[in-house]
Amino acid sequence: MNRLRNRLILVFILATLVPVCLTIWTTLSLLELSRGLAPLAELDGVSRSLETTGRELYTISKEALRRDAEEGRVAPRKLAPAEAQAFWDSGEADQFELAGERGDRLEYFVRHSDNKHGDEVWIYSRPMGVAMGDLTAQYAAAREALQRSNVHDSRRGFRWTLIAVASALWLAAMGALVFLAHRISRPVQELTEGLRRVAAGDLDARVAVAGGFGLDDGLGLGPGGLDEIGEAVAAFNHMADQLQRSRERLIHVTRVASWQALARKMAHEVKNSLTPIRLTMEEIISRSATQMGSAGAPFLEQAAQIVADEVQTLEKRVKAFSEFASEPPVMPAEIDLNALVEERIAFLKSAHPEVTYDMRLAPERPTAMADPDLIKGVLTNLLENAAEAARPGGKVLASTSIAGSRLNVEVQDSGPGLSAQARSTLFEPTISFKKGGMGLGLSIARRSALLCGGDLQAFDGELGGAGFRVVLTSVETGV
């Protein structure tokens, strides 16, 4: 099932990686284009042009002043070496300097020596026509602004920041997808495993229902509070429950069918043997009164009567097995379960005056589609058993309820409850430990419920004793 998760991750990568790369490329391209449109970019160009222009103007001005000085077109101003100490100490033959407050005059210093005047410094000067000081200050300010803005470093930093942020967001989304893919694939994997177990015959397999991507976290919830996967898991559990109940019913029907076949055979054979025995004993009783002496007649008559009574009891048991083995015709009709429960309790209450009967009837008055005679027999059996289990001073509770398309009739008692051994053979035709019981009551009751399209189930009652639930089909769904 990891293939589903891997496919979700692959789809996410294909669906997001290409757009993310295109977004980064487009953003960086626009950033590069915007650099040419930015005022700082213009300032950079102007400052460099200003620098070049200033250097060329200074160079041209120097050459022109040097040439004018050599050709005598500019008159020099003579200084003693002490007046131009810095130049004289430099040892250079000549030197150019900008003078004036704004650097708008160029001065040319030249060493001069002769026999008449000795060592002197001649200075030739001419205006620049441009305030080189202002030009230099403007250039320095522009370069300082550019240095502070650090355009290129900012662009590079912006690029890596964009890549880092986009990568972090993508990785975060990737992590969220891996988490969600696991949340989605895990219930599907559990559902697949449950289906595999059911296919292998394990009808006890169930899958825990989780909501919203495993899942009821508010993402895509259905009307029942679950998403599609949750609904699928709930449907699987319901299917497994139905299969388990169907298998239990099939097993019960199969066992009952086996017991019915055995009961028919045994009833036939026992009846064939009991009939001549009973007739013979009745003949012995009738002859003993006329042919035997007064001394032996009473004893013989009593013994024969005992045998005849026991044979009659056996015949009743054989008749019960014959009824168990027969399949009664089912005549479905609408049944008001509340009225039927009230009628059965009113009918049986006089037989058990020492037992308290309580009723908890559904206000909707559930109406079932079933055979009234069969359901009457089922309720009579359950109420009789409950009264006998509750014993004098005990309590019996009968209730009706509606659960979707199913109707429930429950009978509970305050008796000792059912042992584990009794539960294992509860609905099988076995030997009864109840006085006068045939061991067939619950088996016949469940068979009657199954014939009506329902079922009979045992549960732990709220009164502390046993509880039995008759499940029937409502009129709306029963056809």
C-alpha positions in Angstrom: 0.0 0.0 0.0 3.1 2.2 0.1 2.6 2.5 -3.6 -0.4 4.8 -3.1 1.6 7.0 -0.8 4.6 7.1 -3.3 2.2 8.0 -6.1 0.8 10.8 -4.1 4.3 12.1 -3.4 5.3 11.8 -7.1 2.1 13.6 -8.2 2.9 16.4 -5.7 6.5 16.7 -7.0 5.5 16.9 -10.6 2.7 19.3 -9.8 4.7 21.7 -7.7 8.4 21.4 -8.7 8.0 22.7 -12.2 5.9 25.7 -11.2 8.3 26.5 -8.4 11.3 26.5 -10.8 9.4 28.6 -13.3 8.5 31.1 -10.5 12.1 31.4 -9.3 13.4 31.9 -12.9 10.8 34.5 -13.7 11.4 36.4 -10.5 15.2 36.4 -11.0 14.7 37.5 -14.6 12.4 40.4 -13.5 15.0 41.3 -10.9 17.7 41.5 -13.5 15.6 43.6 -15.7 14.6 45.9 -12.8 18.2 46.5 -12.1 18.6 48.4 -15.3 15.6 50.5 -14.5 16.5 51.3 -10.9 17.7 54.8 -10.0 20.8 53.4 -8.4 21.8 51.8 -11.7 21.5 55.2 -13.4 23.5 56.8 -10.6 26.2 54.2 -11.1 26.4 54.9 -14.8 26.5 58.7 -14.3 29.1 58.5 -11.6 31.4 56.4 -13.8 30.9 58.8 -16.7 31.6 61.7 -14.5 34.8 60.1 -13.3 35.9 59.4 -16.9 35.1 62.9 -18.0 36.8 64.5 -15.0 40.0 62.5 -15.6 40.1 63.3 -19.3 39.5 67.0 -18.6 42.2 67.1 -16.0 44.6 65.3 -18.4 43.8 67.7 -21.3 44.2 70.7 -19.0 47.6 69.5 -17.8 48.9 69.0 -21.3 47.6 72.3 -22.5 49.2 74.2 -19.5 52.5 72.3 -20.0 52.5 73.2 -23.6 51.7 76.9 -23.0 54.4 77.1 -20.3 57.0 75.6 -22.6 56.0 77.9 -25.5 55.9 81.0 -23.2 52.3 81.8 -23.7 51.8 81.8 -19.9 53.8 84.0 -17.6 55.2 82.2 -14.5 55.0 83.3 -10.9 58.3 82.8 -9.2 58.6 81.5 -5.6 61.4 80.7 -3.3 61.8 77.0 -2.5 60.6 77.7 1.0 57.3 78.9 -0.3 56.7 75.6 -2.2 58.4 73.4 0.4 56.3 70.3 -0.3 57.0 70.3 -4.0 60.7 71.1 -3.5 61.1 68.3 -1.0 59.4 65.8 -3.4 62.4 66.0 -5.7 60.2 65.9 -8.8 61.0 68.1 -11.8 57.5 69.4 -12.1 54.0 68.8 -10.6 50.4 69.7 -11.2 47.9 70.7 -8.5 44.4 72.0 -8.3 44.0 75.3 -6.5 41.1 77.5 -5.5 38.3 76.8 -3.0 36.4 74.8 -5.6 39.4 73.5 -7.4 38.6 75.6 -10.5 42.3 76.6 -11.2 45.2 74.3 -12.3 48.8 75.1 -11.2 52.0 73.8 -12.8 55.1 73.7 -10.5 58.5 73.6 -12.3 62.0 73.6 -10.8 64.2 76.4 -12.2 67.9 77.2 -11.5 70.2 79.8 -13.0 73.4 81.7 -12.0 71.6 84.9 -11.5 68.7 84.0 -9.3 69.7 80.6 -8.0 67.1 77.9 -7.2 63.5 78.9 -7.7 60.0 77.3 -8.2 58.1 78.7 -11.1 54.3 78.3 -11.1 52.2 78.5 -14.2 48.4 78.8 -13.6 45.3 78.8 -15.7 41.5 78.4 -14.9 40.0 74.9 -15.4 36.6 76.2 -16.6 35.0 73.5 -14.4 35.0 73.3 -10.6 36.9 70.1 -10.3 36.5 70.2 -6.5 32.7 70.1 -6.9 33.0 67.4 -9.5 35.2 65.3 -7.3 32.8 65.8 -4.3 29.8 64.8 -6.4 31.6 61.7 -7.7 32.6 60.8 -4.2 29.1 61.2 -2.9 27.7 59.1 -5.7 30.2 56.3 -5.1 29.5 56.4 -1.4 25.8 56.1 -2.0 26.4 53.2 -4.4 28.7 51.6 -1.8 26.1 51.9 0.9 23.4 50.4 -1.4 25.7 47.6 -2.5 23.5 46.9 -5.4 25.2 43.8 -6.6 25.4 42.2 -3.2 21.8 43.0 -2.6 20.8 41.4 -5.8 22.8 38.3 -5.1 21.4 38.1 -1.6 17.9 38.6 -2.9 18.5 35.7 -5.3 19.7 33.3 -2.7 17.0 34.5 -0.2 14.3 33.8 -2.9 15.7 30.4 -3.6 16.0 29.5 0.1 12.5 30.7 0.9 11.0 28.9 -2.1 12.9 25.7 -1.2 11.9 25.9 2.4 8.2 26.3 1.5 8.4 23.5 -1.0 10.1 21.2 1.5 7.5 22.1 4.2 4.8 21.3 1.7 6.6 18.1 0.8 6.7 17.1 4.5 3.0 17.9 4.9 2.2 15.8 1.9 4.3 12.9 3.2 2.4 13.1 6.5 -1.0 13.4 4.8 -0.1 10.6 2.3 0.8 8.4 5.3 -2.5 9.3 7.0 -4.4 8.5 3.8 -2.5 5.3 2.9 -2.6 3.9 6.4 -6.4 3.3 6.7 -6.4 2.1 3.1 -3.7 -0.4 4.0 -5.6 -1.4 7.1 -8.7 -1.8 5.0 -6.9 -4.0 2.5 -5.5 -6.1 5.3 -9.0 -6.5 6.7 -10.3 -7.5 3.3 -7.5 -10.1 3.0 -8.4 -11.5 6.5 -12.1 -11.7 5.6 -11.3 -13.4 2.3 -9.2 -15.9 4.3 -12.2 -16.7 6.5 -11.5 -14.5 9.5 -14.9 -12.7 9.9 -13.8 -11.2 13.2 -11.5 -8.8 11.3 -12.4 -5.1 11.9 -10.7 -1.9 11.0 -10.6 1.1 13.4 -12.6 4.0 11.9 -10.5 7.2 11.8 -11.7 10.4 10.4 -10.5 13.0 7.9 -7.5 11.7 6.0 -7.7 9.1 8.5 -9.6 11.5 9.1 -12.3 13.8 10.5 -10.0 16.8 10.8 -12.4 19.0 8.9 -11.1 18.2 5.4 -13.6 16.8 3.0 -15.9 15.3 5.6 -19.0 13.6 4.4 -22.5 14.0 5.9 -21.9 11.4 8.5 -18.8 13.1 9.9 -16.4 10.8 7.9 -14.6 11.3 4.7 -14.7 8.8 1.8 -12.1 6.5 3.4 -13.8 6.6 6.8 -17.1 5.7 5.1 -15.4 2.8 3.3 -13.9 1.5 6.5 -17.4 1.8 8.2 -18.9 0.0 5.3 -16.3 -2.7 5.6 -17.0 -3.2 9.3 -20.7 -3.3 8.6 -20.1 -5.9 5.9 -18.0 -8.0 8.2 -20.7 -7.8 10.9 -23.3 -8.9 8.4 -21.1 -11.7 7.1 -20.4 -12.9 10.6 -24.1 -12.9 11.5 -25.0 -14.6 8.3 -22.4 -17.3 9.0 -23.7 -17.7 12.5 -27.2 -18.0 11.2 -26.1 -20.5 8.5 -24.3 -22.6 11.1 -27.4 -22.5 13.3 -29.7 -23.4 10.5 -27.3 -26.2 9.4 -27.2 -27.6 13.0 -30.9 -27.3 13.4 -31.5 -29.1 10.1 -29.2 -31.9 11.3 -31.1 -32.1 14.6 -34.4 -32.0 12.7 -33.4 -34.9 10.6 -32.3 -36.8 13.6 -35.4 -35.8 15.5 -37.7 -37.1 12.7 -35.9 -40.4 12.7 -35.8 -40.8 16.4 -39.4 -39.7 16.9 -40.6 -42.2 14.3 -38.6 -45.1 15.8 -39.5 -44.3 19.4 -43.1 -43.7 18.5 -43.2 -47.1 16.8 -41.9 -48.7 20.0 -43.9 -46.8 22.5 -47.3 -47.3 20.9 -47.4 -51.1 21.4 -45.9 -50.8 24.9 -48.6 -48.4 25.9 -51.4 -50.5 24.4 -50.0 -53.6 26.1 -49.8 -52.0 29.5 -53.3 -50.7 29.2 -54.5 -54.2 28.3 -52.6 -55.5 31.4 -54.3 -53.0 33.6 -57.8 -53.9 32.3 -57.2 -57.7 32.7 -55.5 -57.4 36.1 -58.8 -56.1 37.6 -60.7 -59.2 36.5 -58.3 -62.1 36.3 -55.8 -61.5 39.1 -56.4 -62.2 42.8 -57.1 -59.4 45.2 -53.6 -59.8 46.7 -51.6 -59.1 43.6 -54.0 -56.9 41.6 -53.3 -53.6 43.4 -49.5 -53.9 42.9 -49.7 -55.0 39.4 -52.3 -52.3 38.5 -50.0 -49.7 40.1 -46.9 -50.9 38.3 -48.7 -51.0 35.0 -50.1 -47.5 35.6 -46.6 -46.1 36.3 -45.3 -47.7 33.1 -48.3 -46.3 31.1 -47.8 -42.8 32.5 -44.1 -42.8 31.7 -44.8 -44.0 28.2 -47.3 -41.2 27.8 -44.6 -38.7 29.0 -42.2 -40.1 26.4 -44.9 -39.7 23.8 -45.2 -36.0 24.7 -41.4 -35.7 24.2 -41.6 -37.4 20.9 -44.4 -35.1 19.9 -42.2 -32.1 20.8 -39.4 -33.4 18.7 -41.8 -34.0 15.8 -42.9 -30.4 16.1 -39.3 -29.3 16.2 -38.5 -31.3 13.1 -41.4 -29.9 11.1 -41.3 -26.6 9.2 -44.4 -24.5 10.0 -45.8 -22.3 7.2 -44.8 -18.6 7.6 -47.6 -16.1 7.2 -46.1 -12.6 7.4 -48.3 -9.7 8.5 -48.0 -6.3 10.2 -47.4 -6.6 13.9 -47.6 -3.8 16.5 -44.8 -4.8 18.7 -45.8 -2.6 21.6 -49.3 -4.1 21.6 -47.9 -7.6 21.3 -45.5 -7.2 24.2 -48.3 -5.7 26.4 -50.6 -8.7 25.4 -48.0 -11.3 26.2 -47.1 -9.8 29.6 -50.8 -9.4 30.5 -51.3 -13.1 29.6 -48.4 -14.4 31.6 -48.4 -12.0 34.6 -51.1 -14.0 36.3 -49.0 -17.2 36.1 -46.1 -15.5 37.9 -47.6 -13.0 40.4 -44.5 -13.0 42.5 -42.4 -11.5 39.6 -42.4 -7.8 38.8 -42.9 -7.0 35.1 -41.7 -3.6 33.7 -42.1 -2.3 30.2 -40.1 0.2 28.2 -41.9 0.7 24.9 -40.8 2.9 22.0 -43.1 5.9 21.6 -42.9 5.5 17.8 -44.9 2.3 18.1 -42.7 0.1 15.9 -44.6 -2.1 13.4 -42.8 -5.3 12.2 -43.4 -7.5 9.2 -43.4 -11.1 10.6 -45.6 -14.1 11.3 -47.7 -13.1 14.4 -48.0 -16.7 15.7 -44.3 -17.4 15.5 -43.4 -14.1 17.2 -46.0 -14.7 19.9 -44.4 -18.1 20.5 -40.9 -16.5 20.7 -42.0 -13.8 23.2 -43.9 -16.3 25.3 -40.9 -18.5 25.5 -38.6 -15.6 26.4 -40.9 -14.2 29.0 -41.5 -17.6 30.6 -37.8 -18.3 30.8 -37.2 -14.8 32.2 -39.8 -15.2 34.9 -38.5 -18.6 35.9 -34.9 -17.2 36.0 -35.9 -14.2 38.0 -37.6 -16.3 40.7 -40.0 -14.9 43.3 -39.3 -11.3 44.1 -37.3 -10.8 40.9 -37.9 -8.5 38.0 -38.5 -8.9 34.2 -38.0 -6.0 31.8 -39.5 -6.0 28.3 -38.6 -3.2 25.9 -39.0 -2.2 22.2 -36.8 0.1 20.1 -36.1 1.1 16.6 -32.5 0.9 15.1 -32.7 2.1 11.5 -34.6 -0.5 9.4 -34.4 -3.0 12.3 -36.8 -3.3 15.2 -35.7 -4.7 18.5 -37.7 -6.5 21.3 -35.6 -7.1 24.4 -36.5 -9.3 27.4 -34.2 -9.1 30.4 -34.4 -10.7 33.9 -32.7 -10.2 37.3 -31.7 -13.8 37.6 -28.2 -15.3 37.9 -27.4 -14.9 34.2 -25.9 -17.3 31.7 -22.7 -19.3 32.3 -20.0 -19.7 29.7 -21.1 -23.3 29.1 -24.7 -22.3 28.7 -23.8 -19.6 26.2 -21.8 -22.1 24.0 -24.9 -24.2 23.4 -27.5 -21.6 24.0 -29.5 -22.1 20.8 -28.8 -25.7 20.1 -31.3 -28.4 20.8 -29.7 -29.9 23.9 -30.7 -31.5 27.2 -32.4 -29.0 29.4 -31.5 -28.6 33.1 -34.8 -26.9 33.8 -37.4 -29.0 35.4 -39.9 -30.2 32.8 -37.8 -28.6 30.0 -37.2 -30.3 26.6 -34.1 -28.3 25.7 -35.7 -27.1 22.5 -37.3 -23.8 23.5 -34.6 -21.3 22.6 -33.6 -23.3 19.5 -37.3 -23.2 18.3 -37.5 -19.5 19.2 -34.4 -18.6 17.2 -35.6 -20.7 14.3 -38.9 -18.9 14.3 -37.1 -15.5 14.4 -35.0 -16.6 11.4 -38.0 -17.8 9.5 -39.5 -14.3 10.0 -36.4 -12.7 8.5 -34.9 -11.6 11.8 -32.7 -13.2 14.5 -32.5 -13.9 18.2 -29.4 -12.7 20.1 -28.2 -13.0 23.7 -26.7 -10.1 25.6 -25.9 -9.1 29.1 -28.9 -7.4 30.6 -28.9 -4.3 32.7 -30.7 -6.1 35.5 -27.7 -8.4 36.1 -29.3 -11.5 34.5 -29.7 -12.8 31.0 -31.0 -10.7 28.1 -32.4 -11.7 24.7 -33.0 -9.5 21.8 -35.5 -10.3 19.0 -34.4 -8.5 15.8 -37.2 -8.0 13.2 -37.7 -6.1 9.9 -39.8 -3.0 9.9 -42.9 -2.7 7.6 -41.1 0.0 5.5 -38.3 -2.4 4.5 -40.0 -5.8 4.7 -41.9 -6.8 1.6 
